[in-house]
Amino acid sequence: MADIKFEVKETIGVLSESAKGWTKELNLVSWNDKAPKYDLREWSPDHTKMGKGVTITIDELKKLRDVLNSIALE
């Protein structure tokens, strides 16, 4: 499998931390030198390893925000 190049351009926020020290984060990440996209996934403490995640565009992020704002949370 080919190496994946990435650069965390901006950390938007940390949502949680696991017992092993990994954090679930929303970041702006450039993958393989392409334009940065919003990315939600777990990262190791030094950001050298990552779990599976979701990468979305700004338009998808806006739609997600609207969907989340429409949910009645208890």
C-alpha positions, 0 to 999 in steps of 0.5 A, a space after each residue: 500500500 502506498 504511503 499517504 501524505 498528510 498535513 494538519 493545517 488547523 485543529 478546529 476542536 477536540 471532541 473526546 479523548 480515549 483511555 489510551 490517549 487518542 483524541 477524536 478531532 475535527 481538523 482541516 487536513 491536506 491529504 497528498 498535497 491536495 486542497 485541505 478538507 475538514 476531517 473527523 477522526 481519532 489521532 494518536 497523541 503525536 499525530 503519527 497514527 490515525 484511525 478511520 475517519 470522514 473527510 468532507 468539503 466545506 459545503 458538506 460541513 455546512 449541510 451537516 451543521 444544518 442537520 445537527 442544528 435541526 436535531 432536538 437533543 435532550 
